[in-house]
């Protein structure tokens, strides 16, 4: 069944995407004038102080997070749709009084249905796990992108505090960590921390810096949708298969006991 090899194809796509980005980095570093300097802010020098390369690494992590989330959606959504439609017990009851079918044929249908139920349940579990990992990677990527751009653009003003705009050069690592925690908490708790003025830090995004504000909005939107989908997957998971293999004899016996 081709769908059973979907995870392998997604993994190969993930490896191919990271290979392309690694080659882009190598090509840029081997040239006297790195081409990344034309599209990304920061300095592109040797050593750990090359802020431009840290920006590139943070964007790679962001792309990886989006890729993992996409893989989770591809695994989870079809399984949730098909798992909700599969009902082994209902089908068995329909087959009890169905004439024109042998017992062997009815048992074959039940066996095939059971395999589909097991497969849908496993796909929902795997897809949910991949989405959870993707959400964690996305949160880390949000932090690294915010930090790397703040270091690459020291004179810009990406953040605000009670006193007004703050230059990026004055923003500490801990402050960006607290800002990231505030965004995650506001997303997961439906904005309750903002309503009740509960914050980990003092920074907010500077609305005058539109690119960064758009990035914060996109992060919270995607993270919120992913968390909502994970919750829905728990509420609408595929039918849990019976522990014992169903046969038409067992179904008929159960039906007769109900009538009695």
LOLUMLUM-515466 format. One record per residue: residue number from 0; residue in three letters; x, y, z of N, C-alpha, C, O in turn. Coordinates in steps of 0.1 Angstrom, whole numbers, plus 2048, in hexadecimal, padded with zeros to 3 digits. Layout:
BEGIN
 num residu n_X n_Y n_Z ca_X ca_Y ca_Z c_X c_Y c_Z o_X o_Y o_Z
 NUM    ALA   X   Y   Z    X    Y    Z   X   Y   Z   X   Y   Z
...
END
This chain:
BEGIN
 num residu n_X n_Y n_Z ca_X ca_Y ca_Z c_X c_Y c_Z o_X o_Y o_Z
   0    UNK 809 7F4 800  800  800  800 809 80C 800 811 80E 809
   1    UNK 808 815 7F6  811  820  7F5 811 82A 801 81B 82F 805
   2    UNK 805 82B 808  804  834  813 80D 830 81E 811 838 826
   3    UNK 810 823 81F  818  81E  82B 827 823 829 82E 822 833
   4    UNK 82B 827 81D  839  82C  81B 839 83B 81B 844 841 817
   5    UNK 82F 842 820  82E  850  820 839 856 829 83F 860 826
   6    UNK 83B 850 835  844  855  83E 853 855 839 85A 85E 83B
   7    UNK 856 84A 831  863  849  82B 865 854 821 870 85A 820
   8    UNK 85B 857 819  85C  861  80F 85D 86F 815 865 878 810
   9    UNK 856 871 820  857  87E  827 865 880 82D 86B 88B 82D
  10    UNK 86B 875 832  878  875  838 883 878 82D 88C 880 82F
  11    UNK 881 872 822  88A  875  817 889 883 812 893 88A 80F
  12    UNK 87D 889 812  87B  897  80E 882 8A0 818 888 8AA 814
  13    UNK 881 89D 825  887  8A5  82F 896 8A5 82E 89D 8AF 82F
  14    UNK 89C 899 82B  8AA  898  829 8AF 8A0 81D 8B9 8A6 81D
  15    UNK 8A7 89F 812  8AA  8A6  806 8AA 8B5 808 8B3 8BC 803
  16    UNK 8A0 8BA 80F  89F  8C8  812 8AB 8CD 81A 8B1 8D8 817
  17    UNK 8AF 8C6 824  8BA  8CA  82C 8C7 8C9 825 8D1 8D1 827
  18    UNK 8C8 8BF 81C  8D4  8BE  813 8D6 8CA 80A 8E1 8CF 808
  19    UNK 8CB 8CF 804  8CB  8DB  7FC 8CF 8E7 804 8D8 8EF 7FF
  20    UNK 8CA 8E9 810  8CE  8F4  818 8DC 8F3 81C 8E3 8FE 81D
  21    UNK 8E1 8E7 81F  8EF  8E6  823 8F8 8E9 817 903 8F0 819
  22    UNK 8F4 8E5 80B  8FC  8E9  7FF 8FC 8F8 7FD 906 8FE 7F9
  23    UNK 8F1 8FE 7FF  8F0  90D  7FE 8FA 913 807 901 91D 804
  24    UNK 8FB 90E 814  904  914  81D 913 912 819 91B 91B 81A
  25    UNK 916 906 814  924  903  810 928 90C 804 933 911 804
  26    UNK 91F 90D 7FB  922  916  7EF 925 924 7F3 92E 92B 7EE
  27    UNK 91C 929 7FD  91E  937  801 92B 938 809 932 942 807
  28    UNK 92F 92E 811  93B  930  819 948 92E 811 952 933 815
  29    UNK 947 927 806  953  925  7FE 956 931 7F4 960 931 7ED
  30    UNK 94D 93B 7F4  94F  946  7EB 956 952 7F2 953 953 7FE
  31    UNK 95D 95A 7EB  963  965  7F2 959 96F 7F6 95B 976 800
  32    UNK 94E 970 7EF  943  979  7F3 936 970 7F4 930 96D 7EA
  33    UNK 933 96C 801  928  963  803 91B 968 7FD 917 974 800
  34    UNK 914 960 7F5  908  965  7EF 8FD 967 7F9 8F3 96E 7F7
  35    UNK 8FE 960 805  8F4  962  80F 8F4 970 815 8EA 975 81A
  36    UNK 8FF 977 814  900  985  819 8F7 98E 811 8F3 999 816
  37    UNK 8F3 98A 805  8EA  993  7FD 8DB 991 800 8D3 999 7FD
  38    UNK 8D8 986 808  8CA  984  80B 8C7 983 81A 8BB 984 81E
  39    UNK 8D1 982 822  8CF  981  831 8D7 98C 838 8E2 990 833
  40    UNK 8D2 991 843  8DA  99B  84B 8E5 994 853 8E6 988 854
  41    UNK 8EE 99D 858  8F8  998  861 906 997 85A 907 99A 84E
  42    UNK 910 993 861  91D  992  85C 920 983 858 91C 97A 85F
  43    UNK 927 982 84D  92B  974  848 93A 973 848 940 975 83E
  44    UNK 93F 970 854  94D  96E  856 950 960 85B 946 958 85D
  45    UNK 95C 95D 85E  960  950  864 95E 952 873 960 95D 879
  46    UNK 95B 947 87A  95A  947  888 94B 948 88D 942 949 885
  47    UNK 949 947 89A  93C  946  8A0 935 954 8A0 929 955 8A3
  48    UNK 93C 95F 89D  936  96C  89D 930 970 890 92C 97B 88E
  49    UNK 92F 966 887  929  969  87A 91A 969 87B 914 95E 87A
  50    UNK 914 974 87E  906  975  881 8FD 971 875 8F2 96C 877
  51    UNK 902 974 869  8FB  970  85D 8F9 961 85C 8EE 95D 858
  52    UNK 903 959 85F  901  94B  85E 8F8 945 869 8F1 93C 867
  53    UNK 8F8 94C 875  8EE  948  87F 8E0 94B 87A 8D7 943 87E
  54    UNK 8DE 955 873  8D1  958  86D 8CD 94D 864 8C2 948 864
  55    UNK 8D7 948 85C  8D4  93E  852 8D0 931 859 8C7 92A 856
  56    UNK 8D8 92D 864  8D5  921  86B 8C7 922 872 8C0 917 872
  57    UNK 8C4 92D 877  8B7  92E  87D 8AB 92D 873 8A1 927 876
  58    UNK 8AD 932 867  8A3  930  85D 8A3 922 858 898 91D 855
  59    UNK 8AE 91B 858  8AE  90D  854 8A6 905 85F 89E 8FC 85B
  60    UNK 8A7 908 86B  8A0  902  876 891 905 874 888 8FC 877
  61    UNK 88E 911 870  880  915  86E 87A 90D 862 86E 908 863
  62    UNK 881 90B 858  87D  903  84C 87B 8F5 850 871 8EE 84C
  63    UNK 884 8F0 858  883  8E2  85D 876 8E0 866 86F 8D6 865
  64    UNK 873 8EA 86E  867  8EA  876 85A 8E9 86E 851 8E1 870
  65    UNK 85A 8F2 864  84E  8F2  85B 84D 8E5 853 842 8E0 851
  66    UNK 859 8DF 84F  859  8D2  848 853 8C7 851 84B 8BF 84D
  67    UNK 858 8C7 85E  853  8BD  867 844 8BE 869 83C 8B4 86A
  68    UNK 83F 8CA 86B  831  8CD  86D 829 8C8 860 81E 8C2 862
  69    UNK 82E 8CB 855  827  8C6  848 827 8B7 848 81C 8B1 844
  70    UNK 832 8B1 84C  831  8A2  84C 827 89D 856 820 893 853
  71    UNK 826 8A3 862  81C  89F  86B 80E 8A1 866 805 898 869
  72    UNK 80B 8AC 85F  7FE  8AE  859 7FB 8A3 84F 7F0 89E 84E
  73    UNK 805 8A0 847  803  896  83C 800 888 842 7F8 881 83D
  74    UNK 806 885 84E  803  878  854 7F6 878 85C 7EF 86E 85C
  75    UNK 7F3 884 862  7E8  884  86C 7DA 886 865 7D1 87F 868
  76    UNK 7D9 890 85C  7CC  893  857 7C5 888 84F 7BA 885 852
  77    UNK 7CC 881 846  7C5  876  83F 7C1 86B 849 7B7 865 847
  78    UNK 7CA 868 853  7C7  85D  85D 7BB 861 865 7B3 859 868
  79    UNK 7BA 86E 869  7AE  872  871 7A1 871 869 797 86D 86E
  80    UNK 7A2 875 85C  796  874  853 792 866 851 786 863 852
  81    UNK 79B 85D 84E  798  84F  84B 795 847 858 78C 83F 858
  82    UNK 79C 84B 863  79A  843  86F 78C 846 875 786 83D 87B
  83    UNK 787 852 873  77A  856  878 76F 84E 870 764 84B 876
  84    UNK 772 84B 864  768  844  85B 768 835 85D 75E 82E 85A
  85    UNK 773 82F 863  774  821  865 76D 81D 872 770 822 87D
  86    UNK 764 813 871  75D  80E  87D 75C 7FF 87B 753 7FA 874
  87    UNK 765 7F8 882  765  7E9  880 758 7E3 885 753 7DA 87F
  88    UNK 753 7E7 890  747  7E1  896 73B 7E4 88E 733 7DB 88C
  89    UNK 739 7F0 889  72E  7F3  880 72E 7EB 874 723 7E5 870
  90    UNK 739 7EA 86D  73A  7E1  861 737 7D3 864 730 7CC 85D
  91    UNK 73C 7CE 870  739  7C0  873 72A 7BD 875 725 7B3 871
  92    UNK 723 7C7 87B  715  7C5  87D 70D 7C6 870 703 7BF 86E
  93    UNK 712 7CE 866  70B  7CE  859 70D 7C1 852 705 7BD 84A
  94    UNK 719 7BA 854  71C  7AE  84D 714 7A2 853 713 797 84C
  95    UNK 70F 7A3 85F  709  798  866 6FD 792 85D 6FC 786 85B
  96    UNK 6F4 79B 859  6E8  797  852 6EA 799 843 6E0 798 83C
  97    UNK 6F5 79B 83E  6F8  79D  830 6F8 790 829 700 787 82C
  98    UNK 6EE 78D 820  6EE  781  818 6F7 782 80C 6FB 78C 808
  99    UNK 6FA 776 807  702  775  7FA 711 776 7FD 718 775 7F3
 100    UNK 715 776 809  723  777  80C 727 76B 815 71F 768 81F
 101    UNK 731 764 812  736  759  81A 73C 75E 827 740 76A 828
 102    UNK 73D 755 831  743  759  83E 752 75D 83C 757 766 842
 103    UNK 759 756 832  767  759  830 768 767 82A 772 76E 82D
 104    UNK 75F 76B 821  760  778  81B 75D 783 826 764 78D 826
 105    UNK 753 780 82E  751  78A  839 75D 78B 842 760 796 846
 106    UNK 763 780 846  76F  781  84E 77A 788 848 781 78F 84E
 107    UNK 77C 786 83B  786  78D  833 784 79D 834 78D 7A4 835
 108    UNK 777 7A1 833  774  7AF  833 777 7B4 841 77D 7BF 842
 109    UNK 774 7AD 84C  777  7B1  859 786 7B2 85C 78B 7BB 862
 110    UNK 78E 7A8 856  79C  7A9  858 7A2 7B5 851 7AB 7BC 856
 111    UNK 79D 7B8 845  7A2  7C4  83D 79F 7D1 845 7A7 7DA 846
 112    UNK 792 7D1 84A  78E  7DD  852 797 7DF 85E 79B 7EA 862
 113    UNK 79A 7D3 865  7A2  7D4  871 7B0 7DA 86E 7B6 7E2 875
 114    UNK 7B6 7D6 863  7C3  7DB  85F 7C2 7EA 85C 7CC 7F1 860
 115    UNK 7B8 7EE 856  7B6  7FD  853 7B5 804 860 7BA 80F 862
 116    UNK 7AD 7FF 86A  7AC  806  877 7B9 807 87E 7BC 811 883
 117    UNK 7C1 7FC 87E  7CE  7FC  885 7D7 806 87E 7DE 80D 885
 118    UNK 7D7 806 871  7E0  80F  869 7DC 81E 86C 7E5 826 86E
 119    UNK 7CF 821 86C  7CA  82F  86E 7CE 833 87D 7D2 83E 87F
 120    UNK 7CC 82A 886  7D0  82D  894 7DF 830 896 7E3 83A 89C
 121    UNK 7E7 828 88F  7F5  82A  890 7FA 837 889 803 83E 88E
 122    UNK 7F3 83A 87E  7F6  846  877 7F2 853 87F 7FA 85D 87E
 123    UNK 7E7 852 886  7E3  85D  88E 7ED 860 899 7F1 86B 89C
 124    UNK 7F2 855 89F  7FC  856  8AA 809 85C 8A5 80E 865 8AB
 125    UNK 80D 857 89A  81A  85B  894 819 86A 88F 822 872 892
 126    UNK 80E 86D 889  80C  87B  884 80B 885 890 810 890 88F
 127    UNK 804 881 89A  803  889  8A6 811 88C 8AC 814 897 8B0
 128    UNK 819 881 8AD  827  882  8B3 82F 88B 8AA 837 893 8AF
 129    UNK 82E 889 89D  836  892  894 832 8A1 895 83B 8A9 895
 130    UNK 825 8A3 896  821  8B1  898 826 8B7 8A5 82A 8C2 8A6
 131    UNK 826 8AF 8B0  82B  8B4  8BD 83A 8B7 8BC 83E 8C2 8C1
 132    UNK 842 8AE 8B5  850  8B1  8B3 851 8BE 8AB 85A 8C6 8AE
 133    UNK 849 8BF 8A0  84A  8CB  898 847 8D8 89F 84D 8E2 89D
 134    UNK 83D 8D7 8A9  83A  8E3  8B1 846 8E7 8BA 848 8F3 8BB
 135    UNK 84D 8DD 8BF  858  8E0  8C8 863 8E6 8BF 86A 8F0 8C3
 136    UNK 866 8E0 8B3  870  8E6  8AB 86C 8F4 8A6 875 8FD 8A5
 137    UNK 860 8F6 8A3  85B  904  89F 85E 90E 8AA 862 919 8A8
 138    UNK 85B 90A 8B7  85D  913  8C2 86C 917 8C3 870 922 8C5
 139    UNK 875 90C 8C2  883  90F  8C2 888 918 8B6 890 921 8B8
 140    UNK 882 915 8AB  885  91D  89F 881 92C 8A1 888 935 89C
 141    UNK 875 92E 8A7  871  93C  8A9 87B 943 8B2 87E 94E 8AF
 142    UNK 880 93C 8BC  88A  942  8C5 897 945 8BE 89C 950 8BF
 143    UNK 89C 93C 8B6  8A8  93E  8AF 8A7 948 8A4 8B1 950 8A2
 144    UNK 89C 949 89D  89A  953  893 89A 961 89A 8A0 96A 895
 145    UNK 893 962 8A5  892  96F  8AC 8A0 973 8B1 8A3 97F 8AF
 146    UNK 8A7 96A 8B6  8B4  96D  8BC 8BE 970 8B1 8C5 97A 8B2
 147    UNK 8BE 968 8A6  8C9  96B  89C 8C6 978 894 8D0 97F 891
 148    UNK 8BA 97B 892  8B7  988  88B 8BA 994 894 8BE 99E 890
 149    UNK 8B7 992 8A1  8BA  99D  8AB 8CA 99F 8AB 8CE 9AB 8AC
 150    UNK 8D1 995 8AA  8E0  996  8AA 8E5 99B 89C 8EF 9A3 89C
 151    UNK 8DF 997 892  8E3  99B  884 8DF 9AA 881 8E5 9B0 879
 152    UNK 8D5 9AF 888  8D0  9BD  886 8D0 9C4 893 8C6 9C7 899
 153    UNK 8DC 9C7 898  8DD  9CD  8A6 8D7 9DB 8A7 8D3 9DF 8B2
 154    UNK 8D5 9E2 89C  8D0  9F0  89D 8C1 9F0 89A 8BA 9FB 89C
 155    UNK 8BB 9E5 897  8AC  9E4  895 8A5 9E3 8A2 8AB 9E1 8AC
 156    UNK 898 9E5 8A1  890  9E5  8AD 884 9DB 8AB 87A 9DE 8A6
 157    UNK 887 9CE 8AF  87D  9C4  8AD 874 9C2 8B9 869 9BC 8B7
 158    UNK 877 9C8 8C4  870  9C6  8D1 86C 9D3 8D7 872 9DD 8D5
 159    UNK 862 9D2 8E0  85E  9DD  8E8 85E 9D8 8F7 85C 9CD 8FA
 160    UNK 860 9E2 900  85E  9E0  90E 855 9EC 913 850 9F4 90B
 161    UNK 854 9ED 920  84C  9F8  926 851 A05 922 849 A0F 922
 162    UNK 85D A07 91F  863  A14  91C 863 A17 90D 866 A22 909
 163    UNK 85E A0E 905  85E  A10  8F6 866 A06 8EF 86A 9FC 8F4
 164    UNK 86A A0A 8E2  872  A01  8DA 880 9FF 8E0 886 A08 8E6
 165    UNK 885 9F2 8DE  892  9EF  8E4 89B 9EA 8D8 897 9E2 8D0
 166    UNK 8A7 9F0 8D8  8B1  9EC  8CD 8B5 9DD 8D0 8B6 9D9 8DB
 167    UNK 8B6 9D6 8C4  8BA  9C8  8C5 8C7 9C5 8CD 8C8 9BB 8D3
 168    UNK 8D0 9CF 8CC  8DD  9CD  8D3 8DB 9CD 8E2 8E4 9C8 8E9
 169    UNK 8D0 9D2 8E7  8CE  9D3  8F6 8C5 9C7 8FB 8C3 9C6 907
 170    UNK 8C1 9BE 8F2  8B8  9B3  8F6 8C1 9A7 8F9 8C9 9A3 8F1
 171    UNK 8BF 9A1 904  8C7  996  909 8C1 989 904 8B6 988 900
 172    UNK 8C9 97E 906  8C5  971  902 8B9 96D 90B 8AF 967 906
 173    UNK 8BA 970 918  8AF  96C  921 8A2 973 91E 897 96E 91F
 174    UNK 8A3 980 919  897  987  916 890 981 90A 883 981 909
 175    UNK 897 97C 900  891  976  8F4 88B 968 8F8 881 964 8F3
 176    UNK 892 961 901  88C  955  906 87F 957 90D 875 950 90A
 177    UNK 87E 962 915  871  965  91C 867 969 912 85B 966 913
 178    UNK 86B 971 907  862  975  8FD 85C 969 8F6 850 969 8F3
 179    UNK 865 95F 8F3  860  953  8EC 856 94C 8F5 84C 947 8F0
 180    UNK 859 94B 902  850  944  90B 843 94B 90C 838 944 90D
 181    UNK 843 958 90B  836  960  90B 82E 95D 8FF 821 95B 900
 182    UNK 834 95C 8F4  82C  959  8E7 827 94B 8E8 81B 949 8E3
 183    UNK 82E 941 8ED  829  933  8ED 81E 932 8F7 814 92C 8F4
 184    UNK 81F 939 903  815  938  90D 808 93F 908 7FD 93A 90A
 185    UNK 80A 94B 901  7FE  952  8FC 7F7 949 8F2 7EA 94A 8F1
 186    UNK 7FE 942 8EA  7F8  93A  8E0 7F1 92D 8E6 7E5 92B 8E2
 187    UNK 7F8 927 8EF  7F2  91A  8F4 7E7 91D 8FD 7DD 915 8FE
 188    UNK 7E6 929 904  7DC  92C  90E 7D2 936 908 7CB 93D 910
 189    UNK 7D1 937 8FB  7C7  93F  8F4 7C8 94E 8F9 7BD 954 8FA
 190    UNK 7D4 953 8FB  7D5  961  8FE 7D2 965 90D 7D3 971 910
 191    UNK 7D0 95B 915  7CD  95E  923 7D8 965 92A 7D5 96E 932
 192    UNK 7E5 962 928  7EF  969  92F 7EF 978 92C 7F2 981 934
 193    UNK 7EC 97C 91F  7EB  98A  91B 7DF 991 922 7E0 99C 926
 194    UNK 7D4 989 923  7C8  98F  929 7CB 993 938 7C7 99D 93D
 195    UNK 7D1 989 93F  7D4  98B  94D 7E1 991 950 7E6 991 95C
 196    UNK 7E8 995 946  7F5  99C  948 7FF 993 94F 806 997 959
 197    UNK 800 986 94A  80A  97D  950 814 97A 945 811 974 93B
 198    UNK 821 97E 948  82B  97D  93E 838 977 944 83A 979 950
 199    UNK 840 971 93C  84D  96C  941 857 977 940 861 978 948
 200    UNK 855 980 936  85F  98B  934 858 998 932 84C 99A 934
 201    UNK 85F 9A2 92E  85A  9B0  92C 859 9B4 91E 854 9BF 91B
 202    UNK 85E 9AC 915  85F  9AF  907 852 9AB 8FF 84C 9A1 902
 203    UNK 84E 9B4 8F6  844  9B0  8EC 84A 9B4 8DE 854 9BA 8DD
 204    UNK 843 9AF 8D4  848  9B2  8C6 845 9C1 8C3 83A 9C6 8C7
 205    UNK 84E 9C7 8BC  84C  9D5  8B8 844 9D5 8AB 848 9D1 8A1
 206    UNK 838 9DB 8AC  82E  9DB  8A1 833 9E3 896 82F 9E2 88A
 207    UNK 83C 9ED 898  842  9F5  88E 84C 9ED 885 84E 9F0 879
 208    UNK 851 9E2 88A  859  9D8  883 850 9CE 87D 84D 9C3 883
 209    UNK 84A 9D1 871  840  9C8  86B 845 9BA 868 83D 9B1 86A
 210    UNK 851 9B8 862  855  9AB  85F 855 9A2 86B 851 996 86B
 211    UNK 85B 9A7 876  85B  99F  882 84E 99C 888 84B 991 88D
 212    UNK 845 9A6 888  837  9A5  88D 830 99A 884 828 992 88A
 213    UNK 832 99A 877  82B  990  86F 831 982 872 829 978 872
 214    UNK 83D 981 875  844  975  879 83E 96F 886 83B 963 887
 215    UNK 83C 978 890  836  974  89D 828 970 89B 823 965 8A0
 216    UNK 820 977 893  812  973  890 812 966 889 809 95D 88D
 217    UNK 81A 963 87F  81A  957  878 81E 94B 881 818 940 881
 218    UNK 828 94D 88A  82C  943  894 820 93F 89D 81D 933 89F
 219    UNK 819 949 8A2  80F  946  8AC 803 940 8A4 7FC 937 8AA
 220    UNK 800 943 898  7F5  93D  890 7F8 92F 88E 7F0 926 890
 221    UNK 804 92C 889  808  91E  885 808 915 892 803 90A 892
 222    UNK 80E 91A 89C  80F  913  8A9 801 910 8AE 7FF 905 8B3
 223    UNK 7F9 91A 8AE  7EB  918  8B3 7E3 90E 8AB 7DD 906 8B1
 224    UNK 7E5 90E 89E  7DE  904  896 7E3 8F6 898 7DB 8EC 899
 225    UNK 7F0 8F5 89A  7F6  8E8  89D 7F1 8E2 8AA 7EE 8D7 8AB
 226    UNK 7F1 8EB 8B4  7ED  8E6  8C2 7DE 8E2 8C1 7DA 8D8 8C7
 227    UNK 7D6 8EA 8BA  7C8  8E7  8B8 7C6 8D9 8B1 7BD 8D1 8B5
 228    UNK 7CE 8D7 8A7  7CD  8CA  8A0 7D1 8BE 8A8 7CB 8B4 8A7
 229    UNK 7DB 8C0 8B1  7DF  8B6  8BA 7D4 8B2 8C3 7D1 8A6 8C6
 230    UNK 7CD 8BC 8C9  7C2  8BA  8D2 7B7 8B3 8CB 7B1 8A9 8D0
 231    UNK 7B4 8B7 8BF  7A9  8B1  8B7 7AC 8A2 8B4 7A3 89A 8B4
 232    UNK 7B9 89F 8B2  7BD  891  8AF 7BA 888 8BB 7B8 87C 8B9
 233    UNK 7BB 88E 8C7  7B8  885  8D2 7A9 883 8D4 7A4 879 8D8
 234    UNK 7A1 88D 8D0  793  88C  8D1 78D 884 8C5 782 87D 8C7
 235    UNK 793 884 8BA  78D  87D  8AE 798 874 8A9 79C 875 89D
 236    UNK 79C 86A 8B1  7A5  860  8AC 79E 855 8A6 791 853 8A8
 237    UNK 7A5 84D 89E  79E  842  897 799 838 8A1 79D 837 8AD
 238    UNK 78F 830 89D  789  826  8A5 794 81C 8AB 79C 817 8A3
 239    UNK 794 81A 8B8  79D  811  8BE 79A 803 8BA 78E 7FE 8BE
 240    UNK 7A3 7FB 8B4  79F  7EE  8B0 79D 7E5 8BC 7A3 7E7 8C7
 241    UNK 795 7DB 8BA  793  7D1  8C5 79F 7C9 8C8 7A8 7C7 8BF
 242    UNK 7A1 7C5 8D4  7AD  7BD  8D8 7AC 7AF 8D1 7B7 7AA 8CE
 243    UNK 7A1 7AA 8CF  7A0  79D  8C9 79B 79E 8BB 793 7A7 8B8
 244    UNK 7A0 795 8B3  79C  795  8A5 78D 792 8A3 789 787 8A9
 245    UNK 786 79A 89C  778  797  89A 776 78D 88F 77D 78E 885
 246    UNK 76C 784 891  768  77B  886 759 77C 886 752 782 88F
 247    UNK 753 778 87B  744  778  879 73D 770 884 732 774 889
 248    UNK 744 765 889  73D  75E  893 73C 766 8A0 732 765 8A7
 249    UNK 747 76D 8A4  747  775  8B0 73D 780 8AF 736 784 8B9
 250    UNK 73C 786 8A3  732  791  8A1 724 78C 8A2 71C 792 8A9
 251    UNK 721 781 89C  714  77B  89C 710 777 8AB 705 779 8AF
 252    UNK 71A 772 8B2  717  76E  8C0 714 77A 8C8 70B 77A 8D1
 253    UNK 71B 785 8C6  719  792  8CD 70B 797 8CA 704 79C 8D2
 254    UNK 707 797 8BD  6FA  79C  8B8 6EF 794 8BF 6E5 799 8C3
 255    UNK 6F1 786 8BF  6E6  77E  8C5 6E5 781 8D4 6DA 781 8DA
 256    UNK 6F0 783 8DB  6EF  787  8E9 6E8 794 8EC 6E1 795 8F6
 257    UNK 6EA 79D 8E2  6E3  7AA  8E4 6D4 7A8 8E2 6CC 7AE 8EA
 258    UNK 6CF 7A0 8D9  6C1  79D  8D7 6BB 796 8E3 6AF 798 8E7
 259    UNK 6C3 78D 8E8  6BE  785  8F4 6BC 78E 900 6B8 78A 90B
END
